[in-house]
Amino acid sequence: MSGKQGGAGAALGRTKWWIVAAITAVPALLLAGFAAMVAVWVVTDDELSRSGPETAPCADALRFGGAALPDGAQAVGACEVQGFQDIHYSAAFRMPRADVRDWLTSTYPDAGVPETQFCAGSDVDLCLDVDLAGHEPPVDAHAVRVDVEYEDGGTALVRFAAFTL
């Protein structure tokens, strides 16, 4: 009898080993497949390979935040876009100083009064932070930041940033 038990025990032990191997192999193969899929996605995805800001048309940067370049304004440098999940557009332009408040009010009528205190940076003379959640018509950006520096000769340097959160 002991010979039969040894034979049955050996067969049972071998069966348990293959079951354990199969149960272990399936999740390992699934994990390896998932890792390979993620690696291919990361390598081939252009969005993830961006290392810094890219040049963008200034009209696109302003439109992203629900604005347009005001009459008499001239772009300063290149407008830029940066981001992967959150998008950030930036633009800078000069415009007549006397027209800045009217442009801000007509572009963002529900934003409130532009600030003259509490603006970031010592050179900023006027600023406006806009939450675009209820903006009509709807725009892609979630928020806009406008910083204005008054310059000599009746001009203003406007720095515009529109971004998602």
Secondary structure, DSSP 8 states (H G I E B T S, - for coil): -HHHHHHHHHHHHHHHHHHHHHHHHHHHHHHHHHHHHHHHHHHH-HHHH--S-EEE-HHHHHHHTT----TT-EE-S-EEEEESSSEEEEEEEEEEGGGHHHHHHHH-TTS---BSSS-SSTT--EEEEEE-TT-SS--S-SEEEEEEEE-GGGEEEEEEEEE--
